[in-house]
């Protein structure tokens, strides 16, 4: 029996226990016979399975420019020593690292988590012309750097941009505890948001909900800057005691988020994002997680999102700026708990039967096996 194929994942930006990187890709590869190493920042909450996924820590830099300069060099130096068969990097700032690591006898994969060009164009704090120039420059650099690389795509719509990419969609791991959990009446007057808390992910809209419907408490679970938290409390005004944030200036690990889904009999999971070119095209990972836990979804009425919740009959899509529509959606679920529970069960069924990581894991392993075979034949 030959030596196992060595895979090294690199990130200078993402948390070492990022669900897509650690729990999905690294763990799936390990369970299918690959030898996996993760090069990422250190975290205090070291897991017991870190003996399985070898973690080489990078120094943490609070300053973004220092991270991009010194952190990137550190990642390259440590990755090069591994002499891996497959390198996978997850951040655009590692494009040059990926290019330097690429040899004739290995494979380098750029795993694209976000539509970075659209993200650059949406940075309103930069002048419009500068945004366009940066986006154009990034596109040229990315094209040059990835010429001899493989590309992995986390979202379906990224294929419109990267037509030689391979879609390994960011569908959720099935959480058996949440799947088996049965929601009963009465439902609480509490709604849940999970994931990073930012303005473009609807933080200020969500924080305003207790003003729209004074019966509602909103629970946020995810990293939120203390500056934004203060803005959210200000938006809630006299209802700020009904805005609860778990994750101010700290990353919340997946296990804690999963536990929150069954901690309360939530009325709904929310995703009332303001319209942006990026999010309007995405199927949010949090949709699948809400569905996994049996929560109905209240989301923005972007065409793709509206079609999604209506197809799976798992939620209500509303105009994120229409207070009356938001209130009606909340009241509809509150006054019709059978409807809320049925929507949750519909979502749970869809996730169990098709929208889960298991199918994507098969694609991932088949793809890697083919890449290894192709490298060996060269």
KOLROLO-590834 format. One record per residue (C-alpha): residue number from 1; chain; x, y, z. Coordinates in steps of 0.5 Angstrom, whole numbers. Layout:
resi = NUM, chain = A, c1 = X, c2 = Y, c3 = Z
...
This chain:
resi = 1, chain = A, c1 = 0, c2 = 0, c3 = 0
resi = 2, chain = A, c1 = 3, c2 = 7, c3 = -2
resi = 3, chain = A, c1 = 4, c2 = 13, c3 = 2
resi = 4, chain = A, c1 = -3, c2 = 17, c3 = 3
resi = 5, chain = A, c1 = -4, c2 = 23, c3 = -1
resi = 6, chain = A, c1 = -2, c2 = 29, c3 = 2
resi = 7, chain = A, c1 = -7, c2 = 35, c3 = 2
resi = 8, chain = A, c1 = -5, c2 = 42, c3 = 5
resi = 9, chain = A, c1 = -10, c2 = 47, c3 = 6
resi = 10, chain = A, c1 = -8, c2 = 55, c3 = 7
resi = 11, chain = A, c1 = -12, c2 = 61, c3 = 10
resi = 12, chain = A, c1 = -9, c2 = 67, c3 = 13
resi = 13, chain = A, c1 = -16, c2 = 70, c3 = 13
resi = 14, chain = A, c1 = -21, c2 = 65, c3 = 16
resi = 15, chain = A, c1 = -22, c2 = 62, c3 = 23
resi = 16, chain = A, c1 = -18, c2 = 55, c3 = 23
resi = 17, chain = A, c1 = -25, c2 = 52, c3 = 25
resi = 18, chain = A, c1 = -29, c2 = 55, c3 = 19
resi = 19, chain = A, c1 = -34, c2 = 50, c3 = 17
resi = 20, chain = A, c1 = -33, c2 = 50, c3 = 10
resi = 21, chain = A, c1 = -25, c2 = 49, c3 = 11
resi = 22, chain = A, c1 = -25, c2 = 45, c3 = 17
resi = 23, chain = A, c1 = -31, c2 = 41, c3 = 18
resi = 24, chain = A, c1 = -33, c2 = 40, c3 = 11
resi = 25, chain = A, c1 = -27, c2 = 39, c3 = 7
resi = 26, chain = A, c1 = -21, c2 = 37, c3 = 11
resi = 27, chain = A, c1 = -25, c2 = 32, c3 = 15
resi = 28, chain = A, c1 = -28, c2 = 29, c3 = 9
resi = 29, chain = A, c1 = -21, c2 = 28, c3 = 6
resi = 30, chain = A, c1 = -18, c2 = 25, c3 = 12
resi = 31, chain = A, c1 = -24, c2 = 20, c3 = 13
resi = 32, chain = A, c1 = -23, c2 = 18, c3 = 6
resi = 33, chain = A, c1 = -16, c2 = 17, c3 = 7
resi = 34, chain = A, c1 = -12, c2 = 23, c3 = 5
resi = 35, chain = A, c1 = -7, c2 = 26, c3 = 10
resi = 36, chain = A, c1 = -9, c2 = 33, c3 = 11
resi = 37, chain = A, c1 = -5, c2 = 39, c3 = 14
resi = 38, chain = A, c1 = -9, c2 = 46, c3 = 16
resi = 39, chain = A, c1 = -4, c2 = 52, c3 = 16
resi = 40, chain = A, c1 = -8, c2 = 57, c3 = 19
resi = 41, chain = A, c1 = -8, c2 = 62, c3 = 25
resi = 42, chain = A, c1 = -8, c2 = 59, c3 = 32
resi = 43, chain = A, c1 = -14, c2 = 59, c3 = 36
resi = 44, chain = A, c1 = -15, c2 = 58, c3 = 44
resi = 45, chain = A, c1 = -20, c2 = 53, c3 = 43
resi = 46, chain = A, c1 = -16, c2 = 47, c3 = 41
resi = 47, chain = A, c1 = -20, c2 = 41, c3 = 39
resi = 48, chain = A, c1 = -19, c2 = 34, c3 = 41
resi = 49, chain = A, c1 = -19, c2 = 32, c3 = 33
resi = 50, chain = A, c1 = -13, c2 = 37, c3 = 32
resi = 51, chain = A, c1 = -9, c2 = 30, c3 = 32
resi = 52, chain = A, c1 = -13, c2 = 28, c3 = 26
resi = 53, chain = A, c1 = -12, c2 = 35, c3 = 22
resi = 54, chain = A, c1 = -5, c2 = 37, c3 = 23
resi = 55, chain = A, c1 = -6, c2 = 44, c3 = 25
resi = 56, chain = A, c1 = 1, c2 = 49, c3 = 23
resi = 57, chain = A, c1 = -1, c2 = 55, c3 = 27
resi = 58, chain = A, c1 = 1, c2 = 62, c3 = 23
resi = 59, chain = A, c1 = 2, c2 = 68, c3 = 28
resi = 60, chain = A, c1 = -4, c2 = 73, c3 = 29
resi = 61, chain = A, c1 = -4, c2 = 80, c3 = 26
resi = 62, chain = A, c1 = -9, c2 = 85, c3 = 28
resi = 63, chain = A, c1 = -7, c2 = 90, c3 = 23
resi = 64, chain = A, c1 = -9, c2 = 87, c3 = 16
resi = 65, chain = A, c1 = -3, c2 = 90, c3 = 12
resi = 66, chain = A, c1 = 1, c2 = 86, c3 = 17
resi = 67, chain = A, c1 = -3, c2 = 80, c3 = 16
resi = 68, chain = A, c1 = -3, c2 = 81, c3 = 8
resi = 69, chain = A, c1 = 5, c2 = 82, c3 = 8
resi = 70, chain = A, c1 = 8, c2 = 78, c3 = 14
resi = 71, chain = A, c1 = 2, c2 = 73, c3 = 15
resi = 72, chain = A, c1 = 2, c2 = 71, c3 = 7
resi = 73, chain = A, c1 = 10, c2 = 70, c3 = 7
resi = 74, chain = A, c1 = 9, c2 = 66, c3 = 13
resi = 75, chain = A, c1 = 4, c2 = 61, c3 = 10
resi = 76, chain = A, c1 = 8, c2 = 60, c3 = 4
resi = 77, chain = A, c1 = 14, c2 = 59, c3 = 8
resi = 78, chain = A, c1 = 11, c2 = 53, c3 = 12
resi = 79, chain = A, c1 = 7, c2 = 51, c3 = 6
resi = 80, chain = A, c1 = 13, c2 = 50, c3 = 2
resi = 81, chain = A, c1 = 16, c2 = 45, c3 = 7
resi = 82, chain = A, c1 = 10, c2 = 40, c3 = 7
resi = 83, chain = A, c1 = 12, c2 = 38, c3 = 0
resi = 84, chain = A, c1 = 4, c2 = 37, c3 = -1
resi = 85, chain = A, c1 = 1, c2 = 33, c3 = -7
resi = 86, chain = A, c1 = -5, c2 = 38, c3 = -7
resi = 87, chain = A, c1 = -5, c2 = 45, c3 = -4
resi = 88, chain = A, c1 = -11, c2 = 49, c3 = -3
resi = 89, chain = A, c1 = -12, c2 = 56, c3 = -1
resi = 90, chain = A, c1 = -18, c2 = 60, c3 = 1
resi = 91, chain = A, c1 = -16, c2 = 67, c3 = 1
resi = 92, chain = A, c1 = -15, c2 = 72, c3 = -5
resi = 93, chain = A, c1 = -9, c2 = 75, c3 = -2
resi = 94, chain = A, c1 = -6, c2 = 68, c3 = -2
resi = 95, chain = A, c1 = -6, c2 = 68, c3 = -10
resi = 96, chain = A, c1 = 2, c2 = 69, c3 = -11
resi = 97, chain = A, c1 = 3, c2 = 64, c3 = -6
resi = 98, chain = A, c1 = -1, c2 = 59, c3 = -10
resi = 99, chain = A, c1 = 3, c2 = 61, c3 = -16
resi = 100, chain = A, c1 = 9, c2 = 60, c3 = -12
resi = 101, chain = A, c1 = 7, c2 = 53, c3 = -10
resi = 102, chain = A, c1 = 5, c2 = 50, c3 = -16
resi = 103, chain = A, c1 = 10, c2 = 45, c3 = -19
resi = 104, chain = A, c1 = 9, c2 = 40, c3 = -25
resi = 105, chain = A, c1 = 8, c2 = 34, c3 = -20
resi = 106, chain = A, c1 = 3, c2 = 37, c3 = -16
resi = 107, chain = A, c1 = -4, c2 = 41, c3 = -16
resi = 108, chain = A, c1 = -6, c2 = 47, c3 = -13
resi = 109, chain = A, c1 = -13, c2 = 49, c3 = -12
resi = 110, chain = A, c1 = -16, c2 = 56, c3 = -11
resi = 111, chain = A, c1 = -22, c2 = 55, c3 = -7
resi = 112, chain = A, c1 = -27, c2 = 61, c3 = -8
resi = 113, chain = A, c1 = -32, c2 = 63, c3 = -2
resi = 114, chain = A, c1 = -34, c2 = 69, c3 = -5
resi = 115, chain = A, c1 = -35, c2 = 73, c3 = -11
resi = 116, chain = A, c1 = -29, c2 = 78, c3 = -10
resi = 117, chain = A, c1 = -30, c2 = 83, c3 = -16
resi = 118, chain = A, c1 = -37, c2 = 84, c3 = -14
resi = 119, chain = A, c1 = -35, c2 = 85, c3 = -6
resi = 120, chain = A, c1 = -30, c2 = 90, c3 = -9
resi = 121, chain = A, c1 = -35, c2 = 94, c3 = -13
resi = 122, chain = A, c1 = -39, c2 = 94, c3 = -7
resi = 123, chain = A, c1 = -34, c2 = 98, c3 = -2
resi = 124, chain = A, c1 = -38, c2 = 105, c3 = -2
resi = 125, chain = A, c1 = -33, c2 = 108, c3 = 3
resi = 126, chain = A, c1 = -28, c2 = 108, c3 = -4
resi = 127, chain = A, c1 = -29, c2 = 112, c3 = -10
resi = 128, chain = A, c1 = -33, c2 = 109, c3 = -15
resi = 129, chain = A, c1 = -27, c2 = 110, c3 = -20
resi = 130, chain = A, c1 = -22, c2 = 107, c3 = -15
resi = 131, chain = A, c1 = -27, c2 = 101, c3 = -14
resi = 132, chain = A, c1 = -27, c2 = 100, c3 = -22
resi = 133, chain = A, c1 = -20, c2 = 100, c3 = -22
resi = 134, chain = A, c1 = -18, c2 = 95, c3 = -16
resi = 135, chain = A, c1 = -23, c2 = 90, c3 = -19
resi = 136, chain = A, c1 = -20, c2 = 90, c3 = -26
resi = 137, chain = A, c1 = -13, c2 = 90, c3 = -23
resi = 138, chain = A, c1 = -16, c2 = 84, c3 = -18
resi = 139, chain = A, c1 = -19, c2 = 80, c3 = -24
resi = 140, chain = A, c1 = -12, c2 = 81, c3 = -28
resi = 141, chain = A, c1 = -8, c2 = 78, c3 = -23
resi = 142, chain = A, c1 = -13, c2 = 73, c3 = -21
resi = 143, chain = A, c1 = -13, c2 = 70, c3 = -28
resi = 144, chain = A, c1 = -5, c2 = 70, c3 = -29
resi = 145, chain = A, c1 = -4, c2 = 67, c3 = -22
resi = 146, chain = A, c1 = -9, c2 = 61, c3 = -23
resi = 147, chain = A, c1 = -7, c2 = 60, c3 = -30
resi = 148, chain = A, c1 = -5, c2 = 53, c3 = -28
resi = 149, chain = A, c1 = -9, c2 = 52, c3 = -22
resi = 150, chain = A, c1 = -16, c2 = 48, c3 = -21
resi = 151, chain = A, c1 = -21, c2 = 52, c3 = -18
resi = 152, chain = A, c1 = -27, c2 = 50, c3 = -13
resi = 153, chain = A, c1 = -33, c2 = 54, c3 = -13
resi = 154, chain = A, c1 = -37, c2 = 55, c3 = -7
resi = 155, chain = A, c1 = -44, c2 = 58, c3 = -10
resi = 156, chain = A, c1 = -47, c2 = 56, c3 = -17
resi = 157, chain = A, c1 = -47, c2 = 63, c3 = -19
resi = 158, chain = A, c1 = -40, c2 = 63, c3 = -19
resi = 159, chain = A, c1 = -40, c2 = 58, c3 = -25
resi = 160, chain = A, c1 = -42, c2 = 64, c3 = -29
resi = 161, chain = A, c1 = -35, c2 = 68, c3 = -28
resi = 162, chain = A, c1 = -31, c2 = 62, c3 = -27
resi = 163, chain = A, c1 = -33, c2 = 57, c3 = -33
resi = 164, chain = A, c1 = -27, c2 = 52, c3 = -32
resi = 165, chain = A, c1 = -29, c2 = 52, c3 = -24
resi = 166, chain = A, c1 = -31, c2 = 45, c3 = -21
resi = 167, chain = A, c1 = -38, c2 = 47, c3 = -16
resi = 168, chain = A, c1 = -37, c2 = 44, c3 = -9
resi = 169, chain = A, c1 = -43, c2 = 47, c3 = -6
resi = 170, chain = A, c1 = -43, c2 = 50, c3 = 1
resi = 171, chain = A, c1 = -49, c2 = 45, c3 = 3
resi = 172, chain = A, c1 = -49, c2 = 44, c3 = 11
resi = 173, chain = A, c1 = -47, c2 = 38, c3 = 15
resi = 174, chain = A, c1 = -53, c2 = 34, c3 = 17
resi = 175, chain = A, c1 = -53, c2 = 35, c3 = 25
resi = 176, chain = A, c1 = -57, c2 = 29, c3 = 28
resi = 177, chain = A, c1 = -59, c2 = 33, c3 = 34
resi = 178, chain = A, c1 = -62, c2 = 38, c3 = 30
resi = 179, chain = A, c1 = -65, c2 = 34, c3 = 25
resi = 180, chain = A, c1 = -68, c2 = 29, c3 = 31
resi = 181, chain = A, c1 = -71, c2 = 35, c3 = 35
resi = 182, chain = A, c1 = -78, c2 = 36, c3 = 34
resi = 183, chain = A, c1 = -81, c2 = 43, c3 = 35
resi = 184, chain = A, c1 = -88, c2 = 43, c3 = 39
resi = 185, chain = A, c1 = -92, c2 = 49, c3 = 41
resi = 186, chain = A, c1 = -92, c2 = 54, c3 = 44
resi = 187, chain = A, c1 = -87, c2 = 58, c3 = 40
resi = 188, chain = A, c1 = -83, c2 = 63, c3 = 43
resi = 189, chain = A, c1 = -83, c2 = 70, c3 = 41
resi = 190, chain = A, c1 = -76, c2 = 70, c3 = 39
resi = 191, chain = A, c1 = -72, c2 = 70, c3 = 32
resi = 192, chain = A, c1 = -65, c2 = 68, c3 = 31
resi = 193, chain = A, c1 = -60, c2 = 70, c3 = 26
resi = 194, chain = A, c1 = -53, c2 = 66, c3 = 26
resi = 195, chain = A, c1 = -47, c2 = 68, c3 = 22
resi = 196, chain = A, c1 = -42, c2 = 74, c3 = 22
resi = 197, chain = A, c1 = -46, c2 = 80, c3 = 24
resi = 198, chain = A, c1 = -45, c2 = 86, c3 = 19
resi = 199, chain = A, c1 = -49, c2 = 91, c3 = 16
resi = 200, chain = A, c1 = -49, c2 = 88, c3 = 9
resi = 201, chain = A, c1 = -52, c2 = 82, c3 = 12
resi = 202, chain = A, c1 = -58, c2 = 86, c3 = 15
resi = 203, chain = A, c1 = -55, c2 = 87, c3 = 22
resi = 204, chain = A, c1 = -59, c2 = 94, c3 = 23
resi = 205, chain = A, c1 = -65, c2 = 92, c3 = 20
resi = 206, chain = A, c1 = -65, c2 = 86, c3 = 24
resi = 207, chain = A, c1 = -64, c2 = 90, c3 = 30
resi = 208, chain = A, c1 = -70, c2 = 95, c3 = 28
resi = 209, chain = A, c1 = -75, c2 = 89, c3 = 29
resi = 210, chain = A, c1 = -77, c2 = 90, c3 = 36
resi = 211, chain = A, c1 = -79, c2 = 97, c3 = 34
resi = 212, chain = A, c1 = -83, c2 = 94, c3 = 28
resi = 213, chain = A, c1 = -86, c2 = 88, c3 = 33
resi = 214, chain = A, c1 = -85, c2 = 90, c3 = 40
resi = 215, chain = A, c1 = -87, c2 = 83, c3 = 42
resi = 216, chain = A, c1 = -81, c2 = 80, c3 = 39
resi = 217, chain = A, c1 = -74, c2 = 79, c3 = 41
resi = 218, chain = A, c1 = -68, c2 = 78, c3 = 36
resi = 219, chain = A, c1 = -62, c2 = 73, c3 = 38
resi = 220, chain = A, c1 = -56, c2 = 74, c3 = 34
resi = 221, chain = A, c1 = -50, c2 = 69, c3 = 34
resi = 222, chain = A, c1 = -44, c2 = 70, c3 = 31
resi = 223, chain = A, c1 = -38, c2 = 75, c3 = 31
resi = 224, chain = A, c1 = -40, c2 = 82, c3 = 31
resi = 225, chain = A, c1 = -35, c2 = 88, c3 = 32
resi = 226, chain = A, c1 = -37, c2 = 92, c3 = 39
resi = 227, chain = A, c1 = -38, c2 = 98, c3 = 34
resi = 228, chain = A, c1 = -43, c2 = 95, c3 = 30
resi = 229, chain = A, c1 = -46, c2 = 92, c3 = 37
resi = 230, chain = A, c1 = -47, c2 = 100, c3 = 39
resi = 231, chain = A, c1 = -50, c2 = 102, c3 = 33
resi = 232, chain = A, c1 = -55, c2 = 96, c3 = 33
resi = 233, chain = A, c1 = -57, c2 = 98, c3 = 40
resi = 234, chain = A, c1 = -58, c2 = 105, c3 = 38
resi = 235, chain = A, c1 = -63, c2 = 103, c3 = 32
resi = 236, chain = A, c1 = -67, c2 = 99, c3 = 37
resi = 237, chain = A, c1 = -68, c2 = 105, c3 = 42
resi = 238, chain = A, c1 = -72, c2 = 103, c3 = 48
resi = 239, chain = A, c1 = -73, c2 = 96, c3 = 45
resi = 240, chain = A, c1 = -65, c2 = 95, c3 = 46
resi = 241, chain = A, c1 = -66, c2 = 90, c3 = 51
resi = 242, chain = A, c1 = -70, c2 = 86, c3 = 46
resi = 243, chain = A, c1 = -63, c2 = 85, c3 = 42
resi = 244, chain = A, c1 = -59, c2 = 80, c3 = 44
resi = 245, chain = A, c1 = -52, c2 = 79, c3 = 41
resi = 246, chain = A, c1 = -47, c2 = 73, c3 = 43
resi = 247, chain = A, c1 = -41, c2 = 74, c3 = 39
resi = 248, chain = A, c1 = -38, c2 = 81, c3 = 41
resi = 249, chain = A, c1 = -31, c2 = 81, c3 = 38
resi = 250, chain = A, c1 = -31, c2 = 74, c3 = 38
resi = 251, chain = A, c1 = -31, c2 = 68, c3 = 33
resi = 252, chain = A, c1 = -37, c2 = 63, c3 = 35
resi = 253, chain = A, c1 = -35, c2 = 56, c3 = 34
resi = 254, chain = A, c1 = -40, c2 = 52, c3 = 30
resi = 255, chain = A, c1 = -41, c2 = 47, c3 = 36
resi = 256, chain = A, c1 = -44, c2 = 53, c3 = 40
resi = 257, chain = A, c1 = -48, c2 = 56, c3 = 34
resi = 258, chain = A, c1 = -51, c2 = 49, c3 = 33
resi = 259, chain = A, c1 = -53, c2 = 48, c3 = 40
resi = 260, chain = A, c1 = -57, c2 = 55, c3 = 40
resi = 261, chain = A, c1 = -62, c2 = 52, c3 = 35
resi = 262, chain = A, c1 = -65, c2 = 48, c3 = 40
resi = 263, chain = A, c1 = -64, c2 = 52, c3 = 46
resi = 264, chain = A, c1 = -71, c2 = 56, c3 = 44
resi = 265, chain = A, c1 = -77, c2 = 54, c3 = 41
resi = 266, chain = A, c1 = -75, c2 = 60, c3 = 36
resi = 267, chain = A, c1 = -81, c2 = 63, c3 = 32
resi = 268, chain = A, c1 = -76, c2 = 63, c3 = 26
resi = 269, chain = A, c1 = -69, c2 = 64, c3 = 23
resi = 270, chain = A, c1 = -68, c2 = 71, c3 = 20
resi = 271, chain = A, c1 = -64, c2 = 74, c3 = 14
resi = 272, chain = A, c1 = -67, c2 = 80, c3 = 12
resi = 273, chain = A, c1 = -61, c2 = 83, c3 = 8
resi = 274, chain = A, c1 = -61, c2 = 90, c3 = 4
resi = 275, chain = A, c1 = -60, c2 = 89, c3 = -3
resi = 276, chain = A, c1 = -53, c2 = 88, c3 = -6
resi = 277, chain = A, c1 = -51, c2 = 85, c3 = -12
resi = 278, chain = A, c1 = -47, c2 = 79, c3 = -8
resi = 279, chain = A, c1 = -52, c2 = 77, c3 = -4
resi = 280, chain = A, c1 = -58, c2 = 77, c3 = -8
resi = 281, chain = A, c1 = -55, c2 = 72, c3 = -12
resi = 282, chain = A, c1 = -53, c2 = 67, c3 = -7
resi = 283, chain = A, c1 = -56, c2 = 61, c3 = -3
resi = 284, chain = A, c1 = -54, c2 = 63, c3 = 4
resi = 285, chain = A, c1 = -51, c2 = 57, c3 = 8
resi = 286, chain = A, c1 = -55, c2 = 60, c3 = 14
resi = 287, chain = A, c1 = -62, c2 = 58, c3 = 10
resi = 288, chain = A, c1 = -60, c2 = 51, c3 = 10
resi = 289, chain = A, c1 = -58, c2 = 51, c3 = 17
resi = 290, chain = A, c1 = -64, c2 = 54, c3 = 19
resi = 291, chain = A, c1 = -68, c2 = 48, c3 = 15
resi = 292, chain = A, c1 = -63, c2 = 43, c3 = 18
resi = 293, chain = A, c1 = -66, c2 = 45, c3 = 25
resi = 294, chain = A, c1 = -73, c2 = 46, c3 = 23
resi = 295, chain = A, c1 = -74, c2 = 53, c3 = 23
resi = 296, chain = A, c1 = -78, c2 = 57, c3 = 18
resi = 297, chain = A, c1 = -74, c2 = 63, c3 = 14
resi = 298, chain = A, c1 = -76, c2 = 70, c3 = 14
resi = 299, chain = A, c1 = -72, c2 = 73, c3 = 9
resi = 300, chain = A, c1 = -71, c2 = 79, c3 = 4
resi = 301, chain = A, c1 = -75, c2 = 78, c3 = -3
resi = 302, chain = A, c1 = -69, c2 = 77, c3 = -8
resi = 303, chain = A, c1 = -72, c2 = 73, c3 = -14
resi = 304, chain = A, c1 = -67, c2 = 67, c3 = -12
resi = 305, chain = A, c1 = -69, c2 = 67, c3 = -5
resi = 306, chain = A, c1 = -76, c2 = 68, c3 = -6
resi = 307, chain = A, c1 = -76, c2 = 62, c3 = -11
resi = 308, chain = A, c1 = -72, c2 = 58, c3 = -6
resi = 309, chain = A, c1 = -77, c2 = 59, c3 = 0
resi = 310, chain = A, c1 = -83, c2 = 58, c3 = -4
resi = 311, chain = A, c1 = -80, c2 = 52, c3 = -8
resi = 312, chain = A, c1 = -78, c2 = 48, c3 = -1
resi = 313, chain = A, c1 = -84, c2 = 51, c3 = 2
resi = 314, chain = A, c1 = -80, c2 = 53, c3 = 8
resi = 315, chain = A, c1 = -81, c2 = 61, c3 = 9
resi = 316, chain = A, c1 = -83, c2 = 67, c3 = 8
resi = 317, chain = A, c1 = -80, c2 = 73, c3 = 3
resi = 318, chain = A, c1 = -81, c2 = 80, c3 = 5
resi = 319, chain = A, c1 = -79, c2 = 87, c3 = 3
resi = 320, chain = A, c1 = -73, c2 = 88, c3 = 8
resi = 321, chain = A, c1 = -75, c2 = 96, c3 = 8
resi = 322, chain = A, c1 = -82, c2 = 95, c3 = 8
resi = 323, chain = A, c1 = -84, c2 = 94, c3 = 16
resi = 324, chain = A, c1 = -91, c2 = 92, c3 = 15
resi = 325, chain = A, c1 = -89, c2 = 86, c3 = 11
resi = 326, chain = A, c1 = -84, c2 = 84, c3 = 16
resi = 327, chain = A, c1 = -89, c2 = 85, c3 = 22
resi = 328, chain = A, c1 = -94, c2 = 81, c3 = 17
resi = 329, chain = A, c1 = -89, c2 = 75, c3 = 16
resi = 330, chain = A, c1 = -88, c2 = 75, c3 = 24
resi = 331, chain = A, c1 = -95, c2 = 75, c3 = 26
resi = 332, chain = A, c1 = -97, c2 = 70, c3 = 21
resi = 333, chain = A, c1 = -92, c2 = 65, c3 = 24
resi = 334, chain = A, c1 = -94, c2 = 67, c3 = 31
resi = 335, chain = A, c1 = -102, c2 = 66, c3 = 30
resi = 336, chain = A, c1 = -101, c2 = 60, c3 = 26
resi = 337, chain = A, c1 = -96, c2 = 56, c3 = 29
resi = 338, chain = A, c1 = -98, c2 = 50, c3 = 25
resi = 339, chain = A, c1 = -96, c2 = 53, c3 = 19
resi = 340, chain = A, c1 = -89, c2 = 55, c3 = 22
resi = 341, chain = A, c1 = -88, c2 = 48, c3 = 24
resi = 342, chain = A, c1 = -90, c2 = 45, c3 = 18
resi = 343, chain = A, c1 = -85, c2 = 50, c3 = 14
resi = 344, chain = A, c1 = -80, c2 = 48, c3 = 19
resi = 345, chain = A, c1 = -81, c2 = 40, c3 = 17
resi = 346, chain = A, c1 = -81, c2 = 42, c3 = 10
resi = 347, chain = A, c1 = -74, c2 = 45, c3 = 10
resi = 348, chain = A, c1 = -72, c2 = 39, c3 = 14
resi = 349, chain = A, c1 = -74, c2 = 34, c3 = 9
resi = 350, chain = A, c1 = -71, c2 = 38, c3 = 4
resi = 351, chain = A, c1 = -64, c2 = 38, c3 = 7
resi = 352, chain = A, c1 = -64, c2 = 31, c3 = 9
resi = 353, chain = A, c1 = -66, c2 = 29, c3 = 2
resi = 354, chain = A, c1 = -62, c2 = 33, c3 = -2
resi = 355, chain = A, c1 = -59, c2 = 40, c3 = 0
resi = 356, chain = A, c1 = -53, c2 = 37, c3 = 5
resi = 357, chain = A, c1 = -46, c2 = 36, c3 = 5
resi = 358, chain = A, c1 = -46, c2 = 29, c3 = 4
resi = 359, chain = A, c1 = -47, c2 = 29, c3 = -4
resi = 360, chain = A, c1 = -42, c2 = 35, c3 = -4
resi = 361, chain = A, c1 = -37, c2 = 30, c3 = -1
resi = 362, chain = A, c1 = -38, c2 = 25, c3 = -6
resi = 363, chain = A, c1 = -36, c2 = 30, c3 = -11
resi = 364, chain = A, c1 = -30, c2 = 33, c3 = -7
resi = 365, chain = A, c1 = -27, c2 = 26, c3 = -7
resi = 366, chain = A, c1 = -28, c2 = 24, c3 = -14
resi = 367, chain = A, c1 = -25, c2 = 30, c3 = -16
resi = 368, chain = A, c1 = -19, c2 = 30, c3 = -12
resi = 369, chain = A, c1 = -18, c2 = 22, c3 = -14
resi = 370, chain = A, c1 = -18, c2 = 24, c3 = -21
resi = 371, chain = A, c1 = -13, c2 = 30, c3 = -20
resi = 372, chain = A, c1 = -9, c2 = 25, c3 = -17
resi = 373, chain = A, c1 = -9, c2 = 20, c3 = -22
resi = 374, chain = A, c1 = -8, c2 = 26, c3 = -27
resi = 375, chain = A, c1 = -2, c2 = 28, c3 = -24
resi = 376, chain = A, c1 = 1, c2 = 21, c3 = -23
resi = 377, chain = A, c1 = 0, c2 = 20, c3 = -31
resi = 378, chain = A, c1 = 4, c2 = 26, c3 = -32
